[in-house]
Amino acid sequence: MPLWGRFEKAFDSSIEYSNPVQQATLTVEFTSPKGQVRKVPGFWDGGRVWRVRFAPDEVGKWTWRTLCSDTQNTGLHDQRGSFECGSATGQTRFARHGPIRVAADQRHFEHADRTPFFWLADTAWNGALLSTPEEWNRYIQTRTNQGFTAVQFVATQWRAAPQGDRTGQLAYQGTDKIAINPEFFQRLDQKITALNEAGLLAVPVMLWAIQGGSNPKVNPGVALPEDQAILLGRYMLARWGAHAVAWILAGDGDYRGAKATRWIKIGRGIFGDVHHAPVTLHPGGRQWVWAEFADEKWYDFVGYQSGHGDDTATLKWLIEGPPVEDWMKLPHRPFINLEPCYENHLGYQSRKPHSADAVRRALYWSLLVAPTAGVSYGGHGVWGWDDGTKEPTDHPGSGKPEPWHKALKMPGAEQIKHLAHYFTGLDFWRLRPCPTVVVNQPGTQDPKRFVAAARTDQKDLLVIYVPEDRTVEVRLDMLPPSPNVSWYNPRTGETNTAVGVVTEKTVQFPTPSEGDWILQMVSQKKDKEKDK
């Protein structure tokens, strides 16, 4: 068993339950070589079979013993064993560096060995549910080649029940006392394993279907009692907690104000007493829930959705709104825009498809208006796993998409590789917003022209995103010392030399051509250190 590998053990229940998840619980205590005890929930996997999955994080001999709530169940209670954990092996980022967690600075993600992890996710909400294994592998290969590092997807029935997976099966049935369907989750096991084996973080949305979306008239959802929502969430935590994952507790809902109370109880019930991967919520468009959940220990990073609007109010929300206002407040959290505008989705106000230009702008803004941790992309046609014959019935007004396999290669998606190459090629985790570096901010006249800037606290790296203006003017006293200055083209990945016109207090840099550009300044000392 390699370090950070997945230990799995099956147990045969000595008692046949009519509804196992309601009648018994299984917990396994793992004791590390250094004597630390970690409690891991087990899960029912059909018939009399129960399982536990665990990812060891210490080299040496581990021991384990089982605890069943039904102590008369000799197949599940007080079973014991051990295994040896060796050094890390394998080629994926997770095999080499371990699972992800929030870094010590609370601003970005890192692996277990402290290697920074750049969140670059795709929103394939329906993909894992509706794809065949062959389609899923095709999807994974494409997204991997494009530079993505994570995939967000729905892990129970999508939107309002009773729509299930491609076989028509549901994750669970009932409300007051749910009955879980292991076969549904066994198929998702394969999808999650395939993601991890390709080096992609799996980001399941646990409970999307148990409440309405941001438009409950269209997506009424199913209101599960809190105890049943917790039970369902604990089941997924037990099933996939040993995989390389991050968790979205619920999706596209309103968790603000008094509504937060329910989700705080559910979050505590699922994650409050166990070690877990990073957790967040996916609120409705332009809804901000940091204040409601900031003091919750299980709430590890702030997910938000700038959404699919394209009017002035929407653009200003992204460049001037809560993410910009709250990133310095305590307690710190990584901020991730989990759903910027989808490429080719109709803008809510203009009724025109969001272009690759608009999508890039939203992505780069999201990365630079708060400490850089990552961002998510979405393609219309991919998120719904559409066949291209009609507009999604559960998302009216979004426009008729391309079939998912064609939408995979829309221009904005193909340009993700340049975004990934750029940010993973520098110390992205050290960047902090620095809007004051820009002189005569053009975004004050038109938000589409907003120039986003971020700099390291050490002042040795400065990154400026220019969406459309041909010249950007920056303060001379805020430049890195003796900087190497260059332009990066986010459309092509090409690099150009930058030449500035210096005045008494500022320096003006004309872009090499029309379109959006990234101006990068790195101190020569930093470049020399990098070359060593």
C-alpha positions as CSV (number, residue, x, y, z in Angstrom):
1,M,0.0,0.0,0.0
2,P,1.7,3.3,-1.1
3,L,1.5,6.5,0.8
4,W,-1.7,8.3,-0.1
5,G,-3.0,5.2,-1.9
6,R,-6.4,3.8,-1.2
7,F,-6.8,1.0,1.3
8,E,-10.1,-0.8,0.9
9,K,-11.6,-3.6,3.0
10,A,-14.9,-5.4,2.5
11,F,-16.9,-6.8,5.4
12,D,-19.8,-9.3,5.4
13,S,-22.7,-8.3,7.7
14,S,-23.9,-11.2,9.8
15,I,-27.4,-9.6,9.9
16,E,-29.5,-8.8,6.8
17,Y,-31.2,-5.4,7.3
18,S,-34.2,-4.2,5.4
19,N,-32.8,-0.7,5.1
20,P,-29.1,-1.0,6.1
21,V,-28.2,2.7,6.1
22,Q,-31.1,3.4,8.5
23,Q,-30.4,0.5,10.8
24,A,-26.7,0.4,11.3
25,T,-23.5,2.5,11.0
26,L,-20.0,1.3,10.6
27,T,-16.9,3.2,11.8
28,V,-13.3,2.0,11.4
29,E,-10.6,3.3,13.7
30,F,-7.2,3.5,11.9
31,T,-4.1,3.8,14.2
32,S,-1.0,5.3,12.5
33,P,2.6,4.1,13.0
34,K,3.0,7.1,15.3
35,G,-0.1,6.2,17.4
36,Q,-2.6,8.7,16.1
37,V,-6.2,7.4,15.7
38,R,-8.4,8.5,12.8
39,K,-12.0,7.5,12.7
40,V,-13.4,6.8,9.2
41,P,-17.0,6.0,8.3
42,G,-17.7,2.8,6.4
43,F,-20.6,2.4,3.9
44,W,-23.1,-0.2,2.8
45,D,-22.4,-1.5,-0.7
46,G,-25.4,-3.7,-1.4
47,G,-26.6,-7.0,0.0
48,R,-24.6,-7.9,3.1
49,V,-21.5,-6.1,1.9
50,W,-20.1,-3.1,3.7
51,R,-16.8,-1.4,2.9
52,V,-14.3,1.1,4.3
53,R,-11.9,3.2,2.2
54,F,-8.9,5.0,3.7
55,A,-5.9,6.9,2.4
56,P,-2.9,6.5,4.8
57,D,-0.7,9.5,5.3
58,E,2.2,7.9,7.2
59,V,4.7,5.3,6.1
60,G,4.8,2.2,8.3
61,K,2.4,-0.3,9.9
62,W,-1.2,0.8,10.4
63,T,-3.7,-1.2,12.5
64,W,-7.5,-1.0,12.4
65,R,-10.6,-2.1,14.2
66,T,-14.3,-1.8,13.4
67,L,-17.1,-0.4,15.4
68,C,-20.7,-1.1,14.5
69,S,-23.7,0.6,16.1
70,D,-25.3,-2.9,16.2
71,T,-22.8,-4.6,18.5
72,Q,-24.6,-7.9,17.8
73,N,-23.4,-7.8,14.2
74,T,-20.3,-10.0,14.4
75,G,-19.5,-9.4,10.8
76,L,-19.2,-5.7,11.3
77,H,-18.3,-5.2,14.9
78,D,-14.8,-5.6,16.4
79,Q,-13.1,-6.8,13.3
80,R,-9.3,-6.1,13.4
81,G,-6.4,-6.1,11.0
82,S,-3.3,-4.2,9.8
83,F,-1.4,-3.2,6.7
84,E,2.0,-1.8,5.7
85,C,2.2,1.6,4.0
86,G,5.3,2.2,1.9
87,S,6.6,5.2,0.0
88,A,4.5,7.2,-2.5
89,T,4.4,5.7,-6.0
90,G,2.7,6.5,-9.2
91,Q,2.7,9.2,-11.8
92,T,-0.3,11.4,-11.2
93,R,-0.1,14.6,-9.1
94,F,-2.1,13.0,-6.3
95,A,0.1,9.8,-6.3
96,R,3.3,12.0,-6.1
97,H,2.1,14.8,-3.8
98,G,-1.0,13.5,-2.0
99,P,-4.5,14.8,-1.6
100,I,-5.3,18.6,-1.5
101,R,-6.0,20.7,1.5
102,V,-6.2,24.4,2.3
103,A,-2.6,25.8,2.6
104,A,-1.3,27.4,5.9
105,D,-1.9,30.9,4.6
106,Q,-5.6,30.0,4.0
107,R,-5.4,31.6,0.6
108,H,-4.8,28.7,-1.8
109,F,-4.7,24.9,-2.0
110,E,-1.8,22.6,-1.7
111,H,-1.1,18.9,-1.7
112,A,-0.2,16.9,1.4
113,D,3.5,17.5,0.7
114,R,2.9,21.3,0.4
115,T,3.1,21.4,-3.4
116,P,0.8,24.2,-4.5
117,F,-2.4,23.1,-6.3
118,F,-3.9,25.4,-8.9
119,W,-7.7,25.0,-9.1
120,L,-8.8,25.0,-12.7
121,A,-12.1,23.2,-12.8
122,D,-14.7,22.4,-15.5
123,T,-18.4,22.4,-14.7
124,A,-19.6,19.1,-16.0
125,W,-22.6,19.0,-13.8
126,N,-24.5,16.3,-15.7
127,G,-21.5,14.6,-17.2
128,A,-20.8,11.9,-14.6
129,L,-24.5,11.0,-14.4
130,L,-25.3,10.8,-18.1
131,S,-22.1,9.7,-19.8
132,T,-21.1,6.2,-20.8
133,P,-17.7,5.0,-19.6
134,E,-16.3,5.5,-23.1
135,E,-17.8,9.1,-23.3
136,W,-16.4,9.9,-19.9
137,N,-12.9,8.8,-20.9
138,R,-13.1,10.9,-24.1
139,Y,-14.2,13.9,-21.9
140,I,-11.3,13.3,-19.5
141,Q,-8.7,13.0,-22.2
142,T,-9.9,16.3,-23.8
143,R,-10.0,18.3,-20.6
144,T,-6.7,16.9,-19.4
145,N,-5.1,18.0,-22.7
146,Q,-6.6,21.5,-22.2
147,G,-4.9,21.9,-18.8
148,F,-7.8,21.4,-16.4
149,T,-7.0,20.2,-12.9
150,A,-10.5,19.5,-11.5
151,V,-14.1,18.6,-12.5
152,Q,-17.3,19.7,-10.8
153,F,-20.2,17.3,-11.2
154,V,-23.5,16.4,-9.6
155,A,-23.4,13.2,-7.4
156,T,-27.1,12.6,-6.8
157,Q,-30.0,13.0,-9.1
158,W,-29.8,16.2,-11.1
159,R,-32.1,19.2,-10.2
160,A,-35.6,17.9,-9.4
161,A,-36.2,14.2,-8.8
162,P,-37.0,11.7,-10.3
163,Q,-34.4,12.3,-13.1
164,G,-31.5,9.9,-12.4
165,D,-28.4,8.7,-14.2
166,R,-28.3,7.5,-17.8
167,T,-29.8,4.1,-16.7
168,G,-32.7,5.9,-15.1
169,Q,-31.6,4.9,-11.6
170,L,-31.8,7.3,-8.7
171,A,-29.2,7.8,-5.9
172,Y,-31.9,7.3,-3.3
173,Q,-35.7,7.0,-2.9
174,G,-38.0,8.3,-0.3
175,T,-37.8,11.4,2.0
176,D,-38.5,10.7,5.7
177,K,-36.5,7.5,5.6
178,I,-34.5,7.3,2.4
179,A,-33.3,4.1,0.9
180,I,-29.9,4.4,-0.9
181,N,-29.2,2.7,-4.2
182,P,-25.6,1.3,-4.1
183,E,-25.6,0.5,-7.9
184,F,-26.0,4.2,-8.7
185,F,-22.9,5.1,-6.6
186,Q,-20.9,2.1,-7.9
187,R,-21.1,3.6,-11.4
188,L,-20.0,6.9,-10.0
189,D,-17.1,5.2,-8.3
190,Q,-15.8,4.3,-11.8
191,K,-16.1,7.9,-13.0
192,I,-14.3,9.4,-9.9
193,T,-11.5,6.8,-10.2
194,A,-11.1,7.7,-13.9
195,L,-10.7,11.4,-13.0
196,N,-8.1,10.7,-10.3
197,E,-6.1,8.3,-12.5
198,A,-5.9,11.2,-15.1
199,G,-4.7,13.6,-12.4
200,L,-8.0,15.4,-12.1
201,L,-9.5,16.4,-8.8
202,A,-13.1,15.1,-8.4
203,V,-15.5,17.8,-7.1
204,P,-18.9,16.2,-6.4
205,V,-21.9,18.3,-5.5
206,M,-23.4,16.1,-2.8
207,L,-27.0,17.4,-2.3
208,W,-28.0,19.5,-5.3
209,A,-31.4,17.7,-5.7
210,I,-32.6,18.0,-2.1
211,Q,-33.5,21.7,-2.5
212,G,-34.6,24.0,-5.3
213,G,-32.0,25.8,-7.3
214,S,-31.8,29.6,-7.6
215,N,-35.1,29.3,-9.5
216,P,-37.3,26.9,-7.5
217,K,-40.2,27.4,-9.8
218,V,-38.1,25.6,-12.5
219,N,-36.2,23.3,-10.2
220,P,-38.3,22.6,-7.2
221,G,-36.0,19.8,-5.9
222,V,-36.8,17.5,-3.0
223,A,-36.8,18.8,0.6
224,L,-35.1,16.0,2.7
225,P,-35.2,16.3,6.4
226,E,-31.9,17.4,7.9
227,D,-31.1,14.0,9.4
228,Q,-31.7,12.3,6.0
229,A,-29.6,14.9,4.2
230,I,-26.8,14.3,6.7
231,L,-27.2,10.5,6.2
232,L,-26.9,10.8,2.4
233,G,-23.9,13.2,2.7
234,R,-22.1,10.9,5.1
235,Y,-22.7,8.0,2.7
236,M,-20.8,9.9,0.0
237,L,-18.1,11.1,2.4
238,A,-17.5,7.4,3.4
239,R,-17.5,6.2,-0.2
240,W,-15.2,8.8,-1.8
241,G,-13.3,10.4,1.1
242,A,-10.2,8.3,0.3
243,H,-10.2,9.6,-3.3
244,A,-8.6,12.9,-4.5
245,V,-11.7,15.1,-3.9
246,A,-13.0,18.4,-2.8
247,W,-16.7,18.7,-1.7
248,I,-19.5,21.0,-2.8
249,L,-22.1,20.5,-0.1
250,A,-25.0,21.8,-2.2
251,G,-25.5,23.6,-5.5
252,D,-27.1,26.7,-7.0
253,G,-29.3,27.4,-4.0
254,D,-29.9,30.3,-1.6
255,Y,-28.0,29.8,1.6
256,R,-28.2,33.4,2.8
257,G,-29.6,34.8,6.0
258,A,-32.0,32.5,7.9
259,K,-31.7,29.8,5.3
260,A,-28.1,29.3,6.3
261,T,-29.2,27.7,9.6
262,R,-30.3,24.5,7.9
263,W,-27.1,24.2,5.9
264,I,-24.9,24.9,8.9
265,K,-26.6,21.9,10.7
266,I,-26.2,19.7,7.7
267,G,-22.5,20.7,7.2
268,R,-21.7,20.0,10.8
269,G,-23.6,16.7,10.7
270,I,-21.6,15.5,7.7
271,F,-18.1,16.9,8.3
272,G,-18.0,18.0,11.9
273,D,-16.4,15.0,13.5
274,V,-14.2,13.5,10.7
275,H,-11.1,14.4,8.8
276,H,-12.2,15.6,5.3
277,A,-11.1,17.2,2.0
278,P,-11.9,20.9,1.5
279,V,-15.6,21.8,1.5
280,T,-17.7,24.7,0.2
281,L,-21.1,25.6,-1.1
282,H,-22.2,26.7,-4.6
283,P,-24.7,29.6,-4.1
284,G,-27.0,31.0,-6.8
285,G,-25.7,33.7,-9.1
286,R,-24.3,36.8,-7.5
287,Q,-25.2,35.5,-4.0
288,W,-22.5,35.8,-1.3
289,V,-22.5,33.6,1.8
290,W,-19.1,34.2,3.3
291,A,-20.5,36.0,6.4
292,E,-23.0,33.3,7.2
293,F,-20.4,30.5,7.1
294,A,-17.1,32.2,8.0
295,D,-17.0,30.8,11.5
296,E,-17.9,27.2,10.4
297,K,-14.8,25.0,10.8
298,W,-16.0,22.6,8.1
299,Y,-16.5,25.4,5.5
300,D,-13.0,25.4,4.1
301,F,-13.2,27.7,1.1
302,V,-15.6,30.3,-0.4
303,G,-17.3,29.2,-3.5
304,Y,-19.4,31.7,-5.5
305,Q,-21.1,32.1,-8.8
306,S,-20.8,35.3,-10.8
307,G,-23.2,33.7,-13.2
308,H,-24.4,34.3,-16.8
309,G,-25.5,37.9,-16.8
310,D,-23.7,40.4,-19.1
311,D,-25.1,43.8,-18.0
312,T,-23.2,46.5,-16.1
313,A,-24.5,45.3,-12.7
314,T,-23.2,41.8,-13.2
315,L,-19.8,43.0,-14.4
316,K,-19.5,45.4,-11.5
317,W,-20.4,42.7,-9.0
318,L,-17.4,40.7,-10.1
319,I,-14.9,43.5,-10.1
320,E,-16.2,45.6,-7.2
321,G,-18.5,43.3,-5.2
322,P,-18.1,41.0,-2.2
323,P,-15.1,39.0,-3.4
324,V,-13.2,42.2,-3.7
325,E,-14.5,43.6,-0.4
326,D,-14.1,40.5,1.8
327,W,-10.8,38.8,0.8
328,M,-8.9,40.7,3.5
329,K,-11.4,39.9,6.3
330,L,-10.8,37.2,8.9
331,P,-10.9,34.3,8.9
332,H,-9.2,34.0,5.6
333,R,-10.4,31.5,3.0
334,P,-9.5,30.7,-0.6
335,F,-12.0,32.3,-3.0
336,I,-13.1,30.4,-6.1
337,N,-15.6,31.5,-8.7
338,L,-17.2,28.1,-9.3
339,E,-19.4,29.3,-12.1
340,P,-18.5,32.3,-14.3
341,C,-20.4,32.9,-17.5
342,Y,-20.6,29.7,-19.6
343,E,-19.2,29.9,-23.1
344,N,-22.0,30.0,-25.7
345,H,-24.7,30.4,-23.0
346,L,-27.0,33.3,-23.8
347,G,-26.3,36.3,-21.7
348,Y,-29.3,37.0,-19.4
349,Q,-29.6,40.6,-20.5
350,S,-28.3,40.8,-24.1
351,R,-29.6,37.4,-25.1
352,K,-26.4,36.9,-27.1
353,P,-24.0,34.0,-26.5
354,H,-21.1,34.6,-24.2
355,S,-18.0,34.7,-26.4
356,A,-14.6,33.2,-25.6
357,D,-13.5,36.8,-25.1
358,A,-16.2,37.4,-22.4
359,V,-15.4,34.1,-20.7
360,R,-11.6,34.8,-20.6
361,R,-12.3,38.2,-19.1
362,A,-14.4,36.7,-16.3
363,L,-11.8,34.0,-15.6
364,Y,-8.8,36.4,-15.4
365,W,-10.7,38.9,-13.4
366,S,-11.8,36.2,-10.9
367,L,-8.2,35.1,-10.5
368,L,-6.8,38.6,-9.8
369,V,-9.5,40.5,-7.8
370,A,-8.9,38.2,-4.8
371,P,-5.8,36.2,-3.8
372,T,-5.1,33.8,-6.7
373,A,-6.2,30.2,-5.9
374,G,-8.0,29.1,-9.0
375,V,-11.2,29.4,-11.0
376,S,-13.8,27.3,-12.8
377,Y,-14.8,27.3,-16.5
378,G,-18.1,26.2,-18.0
379,G,-19.2,25.3,-21.6
380,H,-22.8,25.4,-22.7
381,G,-23.5,21.9,-23.9
382,V,-21.0,20.2,-21.7
383,W,-22.5,21.1,-18.3
384,G,-25.9,19.5,-19.3
385,W,-24.3,16.7,-21.4
386,D,-26.6,17.8,-24.2
387,D,-27.1,16.2,-27.6
388,G,-27.6,19.5,-29.3
389,T,-31.2,18.9,-30.4
390,K,-32.9,21.4,-28.0
391,E,-32.4,23.9,-25.3
392,P,-32.0,22.3,-21.8
393,T,-35.5,22.0,-20.4
394,D,-34.3,22.6,-16.8
395,H,-32.4,25.8,-17.8
396,P,-34.8,27.8,-20.0
397,G,-33.5,30.8,-21.8
398,S,-29.9,29.5,-22.0
399,G,-30.0,28.9,-25.7
400,K,-29.6,25.7,-27.8
401,P,-26.2,24.3,-27.2
402,E,-23.8,22.3,-29.4
403,P,-23.6,18.6,-28.6
404,W,-21.3,18.0,-25.6
405,H,-18.6,16.4,-27.6
406,K,-18.4,19.4,-30.0
407,A,-18.8,21.9,-27.1
408,L,-15.7,20.4,-25.5
409,K,-13.5,22.2,-28.0
410,M,-15.1,25.6,-28.1
411,P,-12.4,28.4,-28.5
412,G,-12.5,29.5,-24.8
413,A,-12.1,25.9,-23.7
414,E,-9.1,25.4,-26.0
415,Q,-7.6,28.6,-24.6
416,I,-7.7,27.2,-21.0
417,K,-4.3,25.6,-21.8
418,H,-2.8,29.0,-22.0
419,L,-4.3,30.1,-18.7
420,A,-3.1,26.9,-17.0
421,H,0.4,27.3,-18.5
422,Y,0.7,30.9,-17.4
423,F,-0.4,30.6,-13.8
424,T,1.3,27.3,-13.0
425,G,4.5,28.8,-14.4
426,L,4.7,31.4,-11.7
427,D,4.2,31.7,-7.9
428,F,0.4,32.2,-8.4
429,W,-0.2,31.5,-4.6
430,R,1.8,34.6,-3.6
431,L,-0.4,37.1,-5.7
432,R,-2.6,39.6,-3.9
433,P,-4.9,42.2,-5.5
434,C,-3.2,45.5,-6.1
435,P,-5.6,47.8,-8.0
436,T,-3.8,51.0,-7.0
437,V,-0.9,50.1,-9.3
438,V,-3.1,51.1,-12.3
439,V,-3.3,54.8,-13.1
440,N,-6.5,56.2,-14.6
441,Q,-8.4,52.9,-14.3
442,P,-10.5,52.6,-17.5
443,G,-13.0,50.4,-15.7
444,T,-14.5,53.5,-14.0
445,Q,-15.9,54.6,-17.4
446,D,-16.9,51.1,-18.6
447,P,-16.6,48.0,-16.4
448,K,-15.8,45.8,-19.5
449,R,-12.5,47.7,-19.7
450,F,-11.5,47.0,-16.0
451,V,-7.8,46.4,-15.7
452,A,-7.1,43.8,-12.9
453,A,-3.7,43.8,-11.2
454,A,-2.1,41.6,-8.6
455,R,1.3,41.7,-6.9
456,T,3.2,39.7,-4.4
457,D,3.8,41.0,-0.9
458,Q,7.5,40.8,-1.6
459,K,6.9,43.2,-4.6
460,D,9.0,40.9,-6.9
461,L,6.1,39.9,-9.3
462,L,3.4,42.0,-10.8
463,V,0.6,40.7,-13.1
464,I,-1.8,43.0,-14.9
465,Y,-4.7,41.8,-17.1
466,V,-5.8,44.3,-19.8
467,P,-9.1,43.2,-21.4
468,E,-9.2,45.5,-24.4
469,D,-7.4,48.9,-24.0
470,R,-4.3,49.4,-26.2
471,T,-2.3,51.0,-23.4
472,V,-2.1,50.5,-19.7
473,E,-0.5,53.1,-17.4
474,V,1.0,52.0,-14.1
475,R,2.7,53.7,-11.2
476,L,6.4,53.7,-11.5
477,D,7.0,53.4,-7.7
478,M,5.1,50.1,-7.6
479,L,7.0,48.2,-10.1
480,P,9.3,45.3,-9.0
481,P,12.9,46.3,-8.7
482,S,14.8,46.1,-12.1
483,P,12.0,44.2,-13.7
484,N,11.9,42.0,-16.7
485,V,8.7,43.1,-18.5
486,S,6.8,41.0,-21.0
487,W,3.3,40.6,-22.6
488,Y,1.5,37.2,-22.6
489,N,-1.2,36.5,-25.1
490,P,-4.1,34.6,-23.3
491,R,-5.5,33.7,-26.7
492,T,-2.4,32.1,-28.2
493,G,0.1,31.6,-25.4
494,E,2.7,33.7,-27.1
495,T,5.0,36.0,-25.3
496,N,6.1,39.4,-26.5
497,T,8.7,41.9,-25.3
498,A,7.1,44.9,-23.6
499,V,8.5,48.4,-24.0
500,G,7.3,51.2,-21.8
501,V,7.2,55.0,-22.1
502,V,8.4,56.5,-18.8
503,T,7.1,59.7,-17.4
504,E,7.9,61.3,-14.0
505,K,5.7,59.1,-12.0
506,T,4.2,56.5,-14.4
507,V,5.1,54.2,-17.2
508,Q,2.8,53.5,-20.2
509,F,2.9,50.1,-21.9
510,P,1.1,49.7,-25.2
511,T,-0.2,46.2,-26.0
512,P,1.4,44.5,-29.0
513,S,-2.0,44.3,-30.8
514,E,-5.7,44.4,-30.2
515,G,-7.4,42.0,-27.8
516,D,-6.7,41.1,-24.2
517,W,-3.2,40.8,-22.9
518,I,-1.3,40.0,-19.6
519,L,1.5,42.4,-18.6
520,Q,4.0,40.6,-16.4
521,M,6.8,42.2,-14.5
522,V,9.4,40.0,-12.6
523,S,12.3,41.4,-10.7
524,Q,15.6,40.3,-12.3
525,K,16.7,38.9,-8.9
526,K,13.6,36.7,-8.9
527,D,14.4,35.5,-12.4
528,K,17.9,34.6,-11.4
529,E,16.8,32.6,-8.4
530,K,14.4,30.7,-10.7
531,D,17.2,29.9,-13.1
532,K,19.4,28.3,-10.4
